[in-house]
Amino acid sequence: NMLFHTFYVIGADMDQDISRPTWSRQIEFTLAGIGCAVGLGNVWRFPYLCYRSGGGAFLLPYLFMLLMLGIPLLHMELSLGQYMRRGPVHALKPYFCLFSGVGMASVAISFIMCTYYNVVITWALYYLFSSFQAPLPWQNCNNTWNTPNCTNHATNSSYTSTASQEHKMLEQTSGVEETGVLRLELFLILILAWILVYLCIFKGVKSTGKVVYFTAVFPYVILIALLINNVQLPGALDGITFFILPEWDRLLSVEVWVNAAAQIFNSIGIGFGSLLAMSSYNSFNNNTLTISIINSFTSILAGFVIFSSLGYMSHLQGIPVSDLAVDGPGLVYVVYPQAFANMPVAQLWAVLFFFMLLCLGLDSEFAMVEVLVTSLLDEYNQHLIAFFKRKELLVFAVCCAAFLLGIPCVMQVGIYVFQLMDHYTAIVSITFLAFFEVIAICWCYGTNRLSDNLEEMTGKRPNIFFRMCWLIVAPLLIGTILIFSIIQFKPARYGDYVFPPWAQGVGWLIALASIIWIPLGAIHTFWVLPGSLIYVFRICCCLCIFNICPAFPVVSSREQGSGTPAWLAASLFLFVEDAIFWPFILMQLCVKSVIRYCADILSNDTNKCHYSIFPVHRREFCIELFPLKHKTLWPNVAGSFIRSNTAEHR
């Protein structure tokens, strides 16, 4: 009646104390977190989903998901980063067994996204420069690049701004098969965009903290100014009414609820690692709940601004709001410019709007770049500083690498490359990654340990609502989103253009470039831990059980005990596991014996264990797990219950 397992972990040295810079003021971290989490998706994706789902019929599920999913998960990731004081790789790796690769996957997906996300900033800069012209380039059809279908009065299917985007700025080809040539204007603006990103982060949190005073606050000023201006326009109240009043029959649609949860999930940025990296530079005793609440209501403010504009457009065209031709990103670069072209002082509003997009894009962009820089410095700090001499040169090298990878997006084929990368990264990869990250933090790390961390930092333990959301609600909701995303998955497309099969294959390779690190991390765990595969899997599952259960007694003696929730759960798991997996035990032992034999040959030393050929310069630990009748809870940090390996423990 006693569960007793001993195994060795090659883990990070928990006694190592690394000095880490912090934000100069708490307000700097708050503004940086808001800027990081509030991006372009709040401006175009939320209103688009709300529009497509019947206005208020989407707003009600959104508010529900905001309360049950958005605020708790954002609070969770910020708190974990602040407590660990490490980037996503180091914060997650030592504690999550089979999910040790989640941190690397977060870094990979952030780097992939930052290569093409800066193209959106490039477009914003292009439109910003164009907005200083009088009249605005998309204000009439008297341009050489206008198509024969262009009319000076927009109809339901034709906007002059559409031609401005497709034929003047992008000069796009007919498909991904035609690469075209480099767009020199966009190429030069892309260089400018990366210079701006570098200047924001080259000094780390010291420079970022000063930049966010403007970039995080200015968008709110513009949104409020636009709202005040828009509500005075004819037809604006019709758009706001469409936004607020629900179509009750739409609430019965599962797709509306899934889209609401997916929007919350995308807006908080869980899985990107950027919030975790930002909060790792925070002071230990900061309260992270404030930023969670502020960020979550930004989308609603943007919704009022956007639907008042749509109401104005419907008034000009003489059609209902529900009949407007609105698609995703086109809402920003097609519908908005067209609306501004018909407003008084059109140039002023266009300049302010696209400058707001620039600020929103910069905040999200330098947060994603910071994920890679922080993770590299956490892992290879001494080597990188010795090679680059200064952190500023490392940041410059990262920006140059991302710039080179983003060049295809500013060619004539660039819009197709952008759409392909965005579809398979921001939709496919991030959904898988976020699911595994929530499982790793909420179950493997455990809500009890996370609650202890928060109590140690702030002096207050999270209430039962947050703990239940972390333990049950969040995994179930994100798991549901993942399942429906798989069931309803549609190949990437751009407007009416459907990508050919070979392009879809390239898209899946882009997706695998990030999520492949999760199974690789699990394989590495099985490799470095001695014992059979089933044995290691059993230990990892038992660790999750101990972290999930509300109480789990652990003592330093080998007394026999039973009856606790953890003991009962672990005993049931081991019984079921033995019944299911015993036929595979002999087979996997044979496979691992062959692997050990080959590894010993490669290491030229048959006396070494199979995992000793890895040049890992870290401390070796021994863990003894036995849930007994004593009431001693596991401490907060893994290093507290991982005891140094000695001959007696071996």
N, C-alpha and C positions, 0 to 999 in steps of 0.2 A: 504493500500500500504506500510505497514511497517512490516518488519520481526523483532520480538522481542522474544528472548528466554532467560530464566534464568535457570541455573542448577548448581549443586554443584559438585566439583571435589575433591576427596580425593587424593591429590598429594604430591609430595615431597616438602619440605620447600626450596623455592628458595632463601631465604636469607642466608642459611647456607653456610659458606665459609670453605671448607675443604682444608687444606694444602696438596700439592701433590708433590712428587719428580719429577724432570725433567731430561732429558738427559743432560749430562755434556757439550756436544758440538752438534751442528747441524749435523755434519757429522756422529755422532753415530746414530741419528735417521734415517738419510738417508740410512746408511748401514743396519740398523736393518729392515727398511721397504723393502729394496731390498731383503734381505735374507728371510724375511717373505713371500713376494709375489713370489719370484723366487724359485720354488721347483723342485722336481723330474719330475713333469709334463712337465716342459719346456724342459727336456732332452729326455724324451721318448714319451710323448703323442703328442706333436706338430709334431715331425718328423714322427710318426706313422700315424697320420691323413693326413699329407701332402703326405706321401707315398701312402696311400690307396686312396687318392682323385686325384691322377695324378700329383703330384709334384707342379709345378707352378700354376696349376689350383686351388689349395688350398691357395697358397701364396697371390694371389690377393684379394680374399674375406677376408682373414685374415687381410691384411693391411687396408682394408675398415672398418672392424669391430673394428680394433685397434683404428682407428681415431674416429669412431662414438660411440663406446661403451667402449672400454678399458680405454683410458686415462681419459675421463670425469667421469666414475664411480669410478675409483681409486682416483681421485682428490676429488670427493664428499665425500667418506667415510673417507679419511684422514682429510679433513677439518672439518667434523662434530665432529670427535673424538677430534681434537685439540681444537675446540671451547668449547665443552661441558666439557672437562677434566674429563670424567667419562668412565667407562667400558660400554659395549653394553647394559646392563640391565638399568642402571641409565641414560644413554644418550638418550635412546629411550622411556622409560616408561612414563615420565610425559607429553609427547607431542603428542602422536600418537593415543589416544582414542582406537579405535577398534583393533589397531595393537600394543598394549602395550606388547603383548607376544612375539614379534619378537626378542627382546633382550635376553629373556630367551632361545628361540629356538637357537640363535647363540651360547650361552654358552653350551647348551646341545650337539649340533652337533660338536663343537670343542672338547669337552671332549670325546665323542664317538670316534672321529677320532684319537685323540692322543693316545688312548689305543692300536690301531692296526697299526698306522702309524710308531710307533717306531720299529715295526717288520721289516720294510723296512731298517731302520738304522742297525738293527741286521744283516740282510742279507749282507749289505754293509761291516760291520765289519768282517763278516765271510769270504767274498771274499777278503777283504783287508789282513787278516792274511794268507789266502791261497796263495796270490800273491807273498809272500816271498819265496815260494818253487821253486826249479829249477829241472826239468822243471815245468811249470804250470800244476796243476792237470788235467785241461781239454785240455792239449796240445796234448795228445795221448790217445790211447785206452788200454794202459797197466796197467789198474787199476782193482781192484777186483769188483768195483761197476759198471763198464761199461757193457752195454747190448750187446747181440749178434749182434744187428743191427749197432753197432758203427763202424765207419770207420775213418782212420786217415786223410782222405781228405773229408771235409764236402761237402755234396750234398745239393740239394734244400730242402730236407726234413729231414736231419739228421745233428745235430751238437753234437760234443763231450761235449760241455758245457751244452747242454740240460740234458744229463745224470748226469752231475756234479750237476746241480741244483735239479733235481727231485729225484735222487737215493742216492746221497752222502750227500747233505746238508739237504734236507727236509725229506728224507725217507718216502715220502708221501704214504698214503693208497690208495686204489682203489676208495674210495668215502667217502662222509661225514658220512655215516652210520658206518664206522669203525674209531673209535677215535684213536686207536693205543696208544703209550706210549709217555712220555715226552722226547723230544730231549734235552739231558743234555747239549750238546755243545751250542745249540741255547739259552737254558734257562740261562746259565751263561753269554753269550754275551748280552742277553736282560737286565740282571742286570747291566752290564757295560754300556749299552746304556742309561739306566735311570740315572745312576750315572753321566754320561756326561751331560745329560739334566739338572739335578739338579745343577751341578756346574756352568752351564751357567746362571741360573735365580735365584739362592737362594738369591741374594742381590738385586733383582729387576733390574731396568734399570741401576743401577750402575755397576753391574757385566755383564749384557747383552751388555751394550755399549762398554765394553772392548773386549768381545768375538767376536763381529761382525766385528771388524777391520780385523780379519783373516778369519772367516767363510764366510763372504760375499764377500771378495775380492779374496780369493784363487780360487774359482770355475772359475772366469773369467780368471785368469792367466792360469789355466789348459786348459780351452776351447781354448784360443788363442794358447797355445803351441801345443795342439792336432791338431788344424787347420793347423798350420805351418808344422807339421809333416805329416799330412794326404795328403795335396795337393802335396807332393813329391812322394806319392805312385802311382804305376801304376793303372789306372782305376779310380782314384779319380775325375778327371774332368768329367767323364761320370756321376758320382753320382751328382756332383754339377750342371751339365747341366740339369739333370732330376729334380732337386730341383727348378731351376730358370724358365725353359721354360714350359709354361702351355699347357695342352691339352684343346684347346678352347671349344670343345664340352662339357667338364665337367662343365664349368661355367653355363650351362643351368640346371644343376642338383640342385634341392632345397636342397638335403641332404648336398652338399658341403658347401653351405652358412650357413645352420644350424650348421654344425660341426665347421665352422670357428667362428661363434658367440659363440658356446658352449665352444670352447677352450679359447677364450678371457675371457669368463665369469668364467671359472674354474681357469685360471692362475692368475687373479687379486684377487681371493679369496673373492669376495663380498658375504656376508652372514655368513662368519665364525666368524666375530667380532675381528679377530686378528689384522688387520690393525687399526681398530677403537680403540682397547685397547692400541696398541703401540703408536698411535698418541696422546692419552690422556695424555701421559707423556711429550709431546712436549711443547716447549715454545710457548706462545700465539701468537707471531708475526712471526712464521716460515712460509715459503712459501712451500706448499706441492706439487706444480706442477712438480718440478724437479724430485722427486722420481717416479712420475707417468710415465714420459717419459722414464727414464732410465730403469725401470722394463719392459716396454712394448716391447723393442727391444732385450731383452735377448734371446727370443725364436728363433729369426732369426739367431743370432750367433750360437746357438746350432744346428740349422738346417744345416748350412754349415758344421759343424764338423761331424754331423751324416751322412749326405749324401755323404761326401767324404769317410767315412768308408764303407758305403754301396757300393760305386763304387769300392772300393778296393776288397770287398768280391765278387762282381759280376765278377771282373777280375779273381780272384782265381778259381772260380767255372765255368767260361766260359759261363755264362748265363746273360741275360739282368737284369738291376737293378729292373725292374718291376716284375721279376719272383722270386725274393728272398723270402724265407719263413720268414716273419716278422710279429710278433704279438705285442700286447701292452707292458706290463712290461717285456716280454721276450726280448725286444730290449735291455734292460739294462743288464740283467743277463744271456743272451744266446748269442745274436749276437755280442755284444761288446767284451765279453771275447774271443769269437772265433776269432774276428778280431785282437785283441791284441796278441793272440797266434801265429799269422803268421807274426807279425811285428818284426823288429830288436829290441833288448833290450826289450823283451816282458814283463819281470818282472817289469821294471821301469814304463812303460806306464800303466800296470795293477794297480800297487800301486797308482800312481797319480790319475788314473780315479776313483777308488773306494774310495780313500780319498776325492775326490771332491764330490762324492755321499754322503759321510758321512757329509760333511759340509753343503750341500744343505738340507739334511734331518734334521740336527740339527736345522738350522735356522727356518724351518717350524714347527718343533716339539715344540721347546720352546716357539714359538709364540702362538701356540694353548693352551699350558699349562698356559701361562700368561693370556689368556682370562678368564679362570676359577678363577685364583688367584686374578686378578684385580676385577672381579665382586663380589667375596666373600668379599674382603676388602671394596669395595664401599658400600655394603649392611650391613655387620655385622662387621665393623672394630673394634669397641670397644669390642664386645663380643669375637671375635676370638683372638685378642691380649691378652685379659684377660685369655683366656683358654690356648693358645699356648705360651704365654709370648713373643715370638719372631716370626717375619715373616718367618724366615728361617725354623722353625719347621712346619709352615702351608704349605709352599712349599714342604717340605719333605713328609708330610701326603698326599698331592695331588698326588705327584709322586708315592708313595707307592700304593695308590688306583688304579691309572691307570696301574701300573705294574701288580697288581694282576688280573685285568680284561683282560690284554693282554696275560696271560699265555696260554690260549687255542690256540693261534696262533703259539706257538712254540712246539706244540705236532705234532705227525705225521699227524693228520688231519688238522693241522694249515693252510695250504695253502687254503683249502676249506673254513675255517672260515674267513680267511682274504679276500678272493674273495667275499664272501657273504656280509660281513660288508662293504667292499669298494663299492660294486655295489649299495646297498640300502642306503648308507650314502652319498658318494661323487657324486653320480649320481641322485638318486631319491630325497632324502631329501634336498640337497643343491639347487636343481632347484626350488622347491616350496619355500624354505626359501628366496632365493635371489629375487624372484618375489615380495613377500610381503614386503621385506625390501626396495626395490626400490620404490614401491608404497607408503610405509609409509614415506620415506624421501622426495621423489620428489613431492608427492601430499599432504600428510597430514602435514608434516612439511613445505613444500613449497619451491619452487626455489627462490622466492623473499626473504624469510627470510634467506635461506642459502647464497644468494648473499650478503645480509646485513652483515651476520657473516664474510664472507671473506673480505669484505671491512673494517670491524672493525679490523680484525687481520692484514691484509697486506696493507691496504690503497688503494687497487685496487678492483674494482668490476669486477666479471667475465664477459667476453664478451657475446654477444648474442648466439654464437655457443655453449658454455657450457650450457647456460640456456635452449636452445632448446633441447639439448641432454638429459639433466636431466628431462625436463618436458614431452617430447614427444617421442624422439627416443629410449631412454633406456627402458621405460616401454613397448613400442611396440615390440622391439627386444627380450627382455627377455620373454615377454608374448608369442611371436611366438616360442621361444625355448621351453617353457613349453608345448605348445600345441603339437608341433611335438614330444617332448619327450614322451608324453602320447600316441600319435597315433602310434609311432614307438617303443613303449616299448617292450623290450624282457626280459624274465626271466634271472636271473643270471646263468652263466655257467663258467666252467673252462676248456678251451680247447674244447674237444669234450664231456666232462662230463656235463650233465644237472642235476641241483639240483632237488631232489624230491619235491613234493608239500609241505610237512611239513617243509622242509628247506626254501622254498620260503615264507611260512607263518612266520617263525622266522625272515626272512629278512624284511618283512613288519612291524613286531613289532619293529625292530631296527629303521626303518625309522620313525615310529610313535613316538618313544621315544623323538625325537627332534621336529618334526613339530606339535605335539599335543599341544605345548605351545602356538601356535598362536590362535587357537579357544578358549583355556582356558583363554587367556588374554582378548579376546573379551567378553566371558561370565562374567568374573570378572568385566569388565567395565559396562555391563548391570546391574550387581547385585548392585554395589556400588552407581550408579547414581540413584537418585529418578526419578519417572515418568515411563511411559509405555515404553515397548521395542521399539515401533515405534517412540516414542518421542526422546529417546536417540539416536536411529539410525539416525533420522533426524538431530539432532544437530551435530553428528560426520560428516555426509556428508556435512553439511553446512560449517563446519570448513575446510574441504578439498577444497570446492569451493572457500572460501575466500583466501586460501593459493595459489590456482592455478591461480586465476584471477590476471591480471597485476596491478590492482589498486582496493583497497577496503577501502572505508572511514568508519571509526568507531569514534563515538563521545560519550561523556559522558552524553548527554542530550537525550531526547526522541522526538526530532524533526522528522518530517516526511520527507522522501526523497526517490528518486528513480532515475533510469536511468543509474546507474553505472553498469559495467560488472558483479560485484559480486552480486548486487541486482537482476539483470535480471536473472542470472544463478540460484541463490538461489530460486527466485520466480518460475521459470520454474520447478526446481527440486521438490519443495514442492507441486506444482499443480499435477505433474505426480505421486508423491509419494502418495498423498491423493487418487487419482483415483485408484491406483493399490492396496494399502494396507488397505483401509478402512474396507473390510470384516473381516480382521484378528484382528482389534483393540479390539473388544468386547471379542474375545476368549483369546487374550494374557492378557487383563486386569483381566479376571477371573483367569487365571493361576498365575499371579503375586500376586493376592489377597490371593490365597491359600498359596503361598510361604511365603508371609509376615506373615500370620497367624501362620504357622508352625515355622517360625523364632522367632516370639514373644513368642511362647510357650517354645521353647528351651532356650530363653534368660531369662525366668521367669519374664519378665517385659513387659506387654502389652502396655506400654506407649512409648516404643522405636520403632524407625523405623526399617525396616528389615535389613538395612545395618549397624546398630549401634552395632550389636553383634560381629563385627570384631574388634579385639584389635589393631586398626590402630592409632599409635601415631604420626600423622602428622597434618599439618594445613589444615583447611577446607576453600575452596575458592568459590567465586561466579563469574561466568562469565556472562556478558550481551553482547549479539551479536545483533547489529542492523546496517546494512549498510545504511548510510544516505548520504546526499549531501556534507558533509564536506570532506576535502582532507587529513585528518589526517591518516597516515598509521599506521598499527599495529607495535609496536616495535619488536626488534629482538627476545628477550627472552620471553617465555610464562609468566614468573612471572611478567613482566612489565604490562601486560594487564589483569592479574588475580588479582582482587581486594579483599581485606579481607572481609569476610562475616560479615555483621552486621545485626541488627534487621531490619533496614530500607530496606536492600537489600532482606532479607527474605520475 
